[in-house]
Amino acid sequence: MSGKHVLCLGEALIDVVIRPGEEPVEHVGGSLLNVAAGVATLEHEASICAWWGRDDRGARLAEWATSSGVSIVPGTDLAEKTAVAYARLDAEGRATYEFDLEWAVPGIEELDSFGHMHTGSIATTLEPGGTSVVETARRIREQATISYDPNVRPALMVEPAKVIGRVEELVSLADVVKASDEDIEWLYPGEPVENVMRRWIAAGPGMVVVTRGPWGAYALLADNRDMLHIDQMTVTVGDTVGAGDSFMAGLISGLLDAGLLGSPEARERLRAAGWSDVQPALHRAVVTSGITVSRNGAYAPTPAEVKAVTDADPTLN
């Protein structure tokens, strides 16, 4: 393992994937566990702080986290039952979600060992855990960098007015923000993606990235007025489950390797970074997400798989 220890704070759950005309299939999932597994598979130390039960599904989450190289923060298994997300896939493999879950944050006694924290999705807006996530972000920010992915789930967030304050609060605390264009459209109906990105970058992050599915991604840096477009890989889609989480894991890993996340000093380097400094991390994110969508279910690509893609296409280095 190399680099700073990453804390992923948020949901781990069981995805029940429902395809048209097929029997439901259960997969280990949850946005924050997916990111933790992706970061660990890319050879950085990662821990998950989540909320699951001491039941069969919780045992599967714990086993999968451990086998992926992810450490589990004590207290994570104290929920009454393990959360479930029902992912209904359409004919093109796109997922919509329904949830059966509760969310609280176990007390994290030691934050000193973490150089970076990632959070987002359900964990930041569902109470009582959402408020605890913000409090943890404020505590850890003195020693660590923070990344945030709103990862909108309308079934739980209900309407933009109920969550927009929390979203913007976490944007202001984060060093890296990643969202999808669908997230932006739900949060700010009718507002151009570029306008939201510029408003977010002015609130404090060193980097804002918005993914746009087959149209790649846009990126914006604090110290550069121009916006960068990153092409997506061309792949045959299995499904989109975990695609954004895989992008996030690749981005965090690449920025850690570049020395642009992991400490207060790295925060300042990111805020002064140019495109040549961050392009390798952005390309890694594109590759990891591309590999993931070529599979069924959330999948954490290995360094060897990423290297095989970049070796075949030197423009992705």
ChimeraX attribute file (.defattr): number of C-alpha atoms within 10 A of each C-alpha:
attribute: neighborCount
match mode: 1-to-1
recipient: residues
	/A:1	12
	/A:2	12
	/A:3	16
	/A:4	21
	/A:5	22
	/A:6	29
	/A:7	27
	/A:8	29
	/A:9	27
	/A:10	27
	/A:11	30
	/A:12	29
	/A:13	29
	/A:14	24
	/A:15	25
	/A:16	20
	/A:17	22
	/A:18	18
	/A:19	16
	/A:20	11
	/A:21	6
	/A:22	8
	/A:23	9
	/A:24	15
	/A:25	13
	/A:26	17
	/A:27	18
	/A:28	22
	/A:29	26
	/A:30	25
	/A:31	28
	/A:32	30
	/A:33	27
	/A:34	29
	/A:35	30
	/A:36	33
	/A:37	33
	/A:38	30
	/A:39	32
	/A:40	26
	/A:41	22
	/A:42	23
	/A:43	16
	/A:44	23
	/A:45	21
	/A:46	28
	/A:47	26
	/A:48	27
	/A:49	25
	/A:50	28
	/A:51	29
	/A:52	29
	/A:53	18
	/A:54	16
	/A:55	14
	/A:56	11
	/A:57	20
	/A:58	24
	/A:59	15
	/A:60	16
	/A:61	24
	/A:62	22
	/A:63	13
	/A:64	16
	/A:65	24
	/A:66	14
	/A:67	11
	/A:68	18
	/A:69	20
	/A:70	26
	/A:71	19
	/A:72	18
	/A:73	20
	/A:74	14
	/A:75	15
	/A:76	23
	/A:77	22
	/A:78	17
	/A:79	21
	/A:80	13
	/A:81	18
	/A:82	24
	/A:83	22
	/A:84	23
	/A:85	21
	/A:86	19
	/A:87	22
	/A:88	18
	/A:89	18
	/A:90	13
	/A:91	9
	/A:92	10
	/A:93	17
	/A:94	14
	/A:95	18
	/A:96	17
	/A:97	16
	/A:98	16
	/A:99	17
	/A:100	13
	/A:101	19
	/A:102	20
	/A:103	22
	/A:104	22
	/A:105	24
	/A:106	18
	/A:107	13
	/A:108	12
	/A:109	8
	/A:110	8
	/A:111	15
	/A:112	10
	/A:113	12
	/A:114	20
	/A:115	24
	/A:116	26
	/A:117	26
	/A:118	25
	/A:119	26
	/A:120	26
	/A:121	21
	/A:122	25
	/A:123	28
	/A:124	27
	/A:125	25
	/A:126	17
	/A:127	15
	/A:128	14
	/A:129	21
	/A:130	21
	/A:131	17
	/A:132	17
	/A:133	22
	/A:134	19
	/A:135	11
	/A:136	17
	/A:137	22
	/A:138	14
	/A:139	12
	/A:140	18
	/A:141	18
	/A:142	11
	/A:143	16
	/A:144	27
	/A:145	26
	/A:146	29
	/A:147	26
	/A:148	25
	/A:149	27
	/A:150	26
	/A:151	20
	/A:152	23
	/A:153	18
	/A:154	16
	/A:155	11
	/A:156	15
	/A:157	16
	/A:158	11
	/A:159	13
	/A:160	15
	/A:161	11
	/A:162	11
	/A:163	17
	/A:164	16
	/A:165	12
	/A:166	17
	/A:167	20
	/A:168	15
	/A:169	12
	/A:170	27
	/A:171	25
	/A:172	18
	/A:173	20
	/A:174	28
	/A:175	28
	/A:176	28
	/A:177	27
	/A:178	27
	/A:179	22
	/A:180	20
	/A:181	18
	/A:182	17
	/A:183	20
	/A:184	21
	/A:185	14
	/A:186	15
	/A:187	20
	/A:188	15
	/A:189	12
	/A:190	9
	/A:191	12
	/A:192	12
	/A:193	19
	/A:194	15
	/A:195	9
	/A:196	17
	/A:197	24
	/A:198	16
	/A:199	11
	/A:200	20
	/A:201	23
	/A:202	14
	/A:203	17
	/A:204	18
	/A:205	25
	/A:206	24
	/A:207	24
	/A:208	26
	/A:209	26
	/A:210	24
	/A:211	23
	/A:212	17
	/A:213	18
	/A:214	12
	/A:215	12
	/A:216	15
	/A:217	21
	/A:218	22
	/A:219	22
	/A:220	23
	/A:221	26
	/A:222	22
	/A:223	15
	/A:224	14
	/A:225	9
	/A:226	11
	/A:227	16
	/A:228	15
	/A:229	15
	/A:230	19
	/A:231	17
	/A:232	19
	/A:233	19
	/A:234	11
	/A:235	13
	/A:236	11
	/A:237	16
	/A:238	16
	/A:239	21
	/A:240	22
	/A:241	26
	/A:242	23
	/A:243	27
	/A:244	28
	/A:245	30
	/A:246	32
	/A:247	28
	/A:248	34
	/A:249	29
	/A:250	29
	/A:251	29
	/A:252	31
	/A:253	26
	/A:254	23
	/A:255	23
	/A:256	23
	/A:257	17
	/A:258	17
	/A:259	17
	/A:260	26
	/A:261	30
	/A:262	24
	/A:263	21
	/A:264	17
	/A:265	14
	/A:266	20
	/A:267	22
	/A:268	14
	/A:269	17
	/A:270	25
	/A:271	18
	/A:272	15
	/A:273	18
	/A:274	14
	/A:275	16
	/A:276	8
	/A:277	16
	/A:278	19
	/A:279	19
	/A:280	19
	/A:281	24
	/A:282	25
	/A:283	23
	/A:284	28
	/A:285	25
	/A:286	28
	/A:287	24
	/A:288	30
	/A:289	29
	/A:290	27
	/A:291	25
	/A:292	27
	/A:293	23
	/A:294	17
	/A:295	17
	/A:296	15
	/A:297	21
	/A:298	27
	/A:299	23
	/A:300	28
	/A:301	22
	/A:302	17
	/A:303	13
	/A:304	10
	/A:305	14
	/A:306	20
	/A:307	15
	/A:308	11
	/A:309	18
	/A:310	16
	/A:311	12
	/A:312	9
	/A:313	10
	/A:314	8
	/A:315	9
	/A:316	21
	/A:317	14
